[in-house]
Amino acid sequence: MPARVSVNAGSRLHAGFYYVGRSWSIRWGGLGFYSATPRIRVTASQCNGLRVEAGEWSGDVLRALELLGSRDVCLRVETDAKKHVGLGSTTQVLLSASLAVLAVRKKLQRLDLDLVTKIALKLGRGRVSWVGTLLFYYGGFVMDSGVPSLPGPRPVAALKVPEDWRFILVIPATGRGMSEAEEDRLLREPWEPDPNIQWLMSMGALRLASGLARGDLEDALRGLDMVQRGTGSYFSKLQGGIYRSDLSAIVEKARGKGLVLAQSSWGPVLYTMAYRDEAGRVAELLSDIARSTGIGARVLVSEPRNEGAKIAQF
């Protein structure tokens, strides 16, 4: 029988950026988490010709497989994630699809960071942040070493998220975030952040990573809030404020209830963290807040995914 494999992956929640400094260009470091939900599952098997069922990613996946010289494979993507909503789903889908095809062709059983990096570079991933690629490999939480990064990404920190913590994801019923083409155009000439923004980014990143390492949820949330305010201040002229202008009402109402909400990338996904036994209450509160703004939202509670993508043969 033809080999059949699956690659199972999670979703990236971007926490923001910290400023590393200027070399031949402005260099950014990124931070983020791996969420078990929304999950991504890609199945692949040998067949005659190239057949892809990937919903709105079909064109992207076909182009990726052409770049990798892949033929004679049937591939299917299963996920309820969407493109350009802040979950880094395009990177997760393309890496999963590429590794699934390699697993079919070469009986690949486990991931190797150099291989993942090589594929990511070939597919044009990591232009702004390496967080999604590193999370695909490590899971948990990563703090990358900055972009541009040659020959490839390396983590400054790769940590487990405490198992009794939960992510509460808010997916507002509003417009999607920027496409990659829009992002590339806007960030073609980055500008130097002022010292206050640099401080918020860098000190927030350290506090977030330190809080995670010590299992201190309150401190981790304070660090996340600092990173978000620094990153949002830097990009405020592109998105209409520290948070996207159409999301600010949800964020401010949540803050009034003592909750820290982070915007993942360009949004619209927002998220926070809570202990497992408090996550349901926080999710209900955030649903009420989103409803009260007139926007409404889908709210999910997710475990952290403390492992990277996994290959299974069946």
Stockholm file with secondary structure:
# STOCKHOLM 1.0

chainA/1-314         MPARVSVNAGSRLHAGFYYVGRSWSIRWGGLGFYSATPRIRVTASQCNGLRVEAGEWSGDVLRALELLGSRDVCLRVETDAKKHVGLGSTTQVLLSASLAVLAVRKKLQRLDLDLVTKIALKLGRGRVSWVGTLLFYYGGFVMDSGVPSLPGPRPVAALKVPEDWRFILVIPATGRGMSEAEEDRLLREPWEPDPNIQWLMSMGALRLASGLARGDLEDALRGLDMVQRGTGSYFSKLQGGIYRSDLSAIVEKARGKGLVLAQSSWGPVLYTMAYRDEAGRVAELLSDIARSTGIGARVLVSEPRNEGAKIAQF
#=GR chainA/1-314 SS CCCEEEEEEEEEEEEEEEEEEESSSEEEEEEEEEEEEEEEEEEEEECSSEEEECGGGHHHHHHHHHHTTCCSEEEEEEESCCTTSSSCHHHHHHHHHHHHHHHHHHCCCSCCHHHHHHHHHHTTCCSSCSHHHHHHHHCSEEEECCBSCSSCCCEEEEECCCTTEEEEEEEESSCCCCCHHHHHHHTSSCCCCCHHHHHHHHHHHHHHHHHHHHTCHHHHHHHHHHHHHHHHHHTHHHHTSSSCTTTHHHHHHHHHTTCCCEECTTSSCEEEEEEHHHHHHHHHHHHHHHHHTTCCEEEEEECBCCSCCEEEEC
#=GC SS_cons         CCCEEEEEEEEEEEEEEEEEEESSSEEEEEEEEEEEEEEEEEEEEECSSEEEECGGGHHHHHHHHHHTTCCSEEEEEEESCCTTSSSCHHHHHHHHHHHHHHHHHHCCCSCCHHHHHHHHHHTTCCSSCSHHHHHHHHCSEEEECCBSCSSCCCEEEEECCCTTEEEEEEEESSCCCCCHHHHHHHTSSCCCCCHHHHHHHHHHHHHHHHHHHHTCHHHHHHHHHHHHHHHHHHTHHHHTSSSCTTTHHHHHHHHHTTCCCEECTTSSCEEEEEEHHHHHHHHHHHHHHHHHTTCCEEEEEECBCCSCCEEEEC
//
